């Protein structure tokens, strides 16, 4: 038996409508199709899209964290190089 939803699931849009290199919105992490067809999706499909967006956001944040952790070593090497000239 499917549960009746009392409240409509709102769009996860954050108003940052730019696409990253993988084709997902940088604000809400939805694909183009997910953004364009949001209002036609069932409540269950919307919940699934939100779940997928959360997974995508986690991956992006983890990649940014790894990149930030690697930068100090790169900056130090570049700093050493700059001291030579």
C-alpha positions as CSV (number, residue, x, y, z in Angstrom):
1,X,0.0,0.0,0.0
2,X,1.4,3.4,-1.0
3,X,1.5,6.1,1.7
4,X,-0.5,9.2,0.9
5,X,1.6,12.4,0.9
6,X,0.1,15.3,2.7
7,X,2.7,17.9,1.6
8,X,4.1,18.2,-1.9
9,X,7.8,17.6,-2.3
10,X,9.4,21.0,-3.1
11,X,11.9,21.4,-5.9
12,X,15.5,21.2,-4.6
13,X,16.4,24.2,-6.8
14,X,18.7,26.7,-5.0
15,X,18.8,29.3,-7.8
16,X,22.4,28.4,-8.8
17,X,21.5,27.3,-12.3
18,X,24.9,26.4,-13.7
19,X,26.0,23.0,-15.0
20,X,29.2,21.2,-13.9
21,X,31.4,19.2,-16.1
22,X,29.2,16.1,-15.7
23,X,26.0,17.8,-16.7
24,X,24.6,18.2,-13.2
25,X,23.4,21.5,-11.7
26,X,26.0,23.0,-9.4
27,X,23.2,24.2,-7.0
28,X,20.9,21.2,-6.7
29,X,22.8,18.4,-8.4
30,X,20.0,17.4,-10.7
31,X,20.5,16.4,-14.3
32,X,18.9,18.4,-17.1
33,X,16.1,15.9,-17.5
34,X,15.4,15.8,-13.8
35,X,15.2,19.6,-13.8
36,X,13.0,19.9,-16.9
37,X,10.6,17.2,-15.9
38,X,10.4,17.8,-12.1
39,X,6.7,18.8,-12.1
40,X,5.7,15.7,-14.1
41,X,7.5,13.3,-11.7
42,X,5.5,11.3,-9.1
43,X,6.2,11.8,-5.4
44,X,8.2,8.6,-5.3
45,X,10.3,9.7,-8.3
46,X,10.9,13.0,-6.7
47,X,12.1,11.3,-3.5
48,X,14.5,9.2,-5.6
49,X,15.8,12.2,-7.5
50,X,16.5,14.0,-4.1
51,X,18.3,10.8,-2.9
52,X,20.4,10.8,-6.1
53,X,21.2,14.5,-5.7
54,X,22.4,13.9,-2.1
55,X,24.7,11.1,-3.3
56,X,26.1,13.4,-6.1
57,X,26.7,16.2,-3.7
58,X,28.6,13.9,-1.3
59,X,30.8,12.8,-4.2
60,X,31.5,16.4,-5.3
61,X,32.3,17.5,-1.7
62,X,34.6,14.5,-1.2
63,X,36.5,15.4,-4.4
64,X,36.8,19.0,-3.4
65,X,38.1,17.9,0.0
66,X,40.7,15.6,-1.6
67,X,41.7,18.4,-3.9
68,X,42.1,20.9,-1.0
69,X,44.2,18.5,0.9
70,X,46.5,18.0,-2.1
71,X,46.8,21.8,-2.7
72,X,49.1,22.7,0.3
73,X,51.7,20.2,-1.0
74,X,51.5,21.6,-4.5
75,X,51.6,25.2,-3.2
76,X,54.7,24.4,-1.1
77,X,56.4,22.9,-4.1
78,X,55.5,26.0,-6.2
79,X,56.6,28.2,-3.4
80,X,60.0,26.5,-3.3
81,X,60.3,27.0,-7.1
82,X,59.5,30.7,-6.9
83,X,62.2,31.2,-4.3
84,X,64.8,30.0,-6.8
85,X,64.1,32.8,-9.2
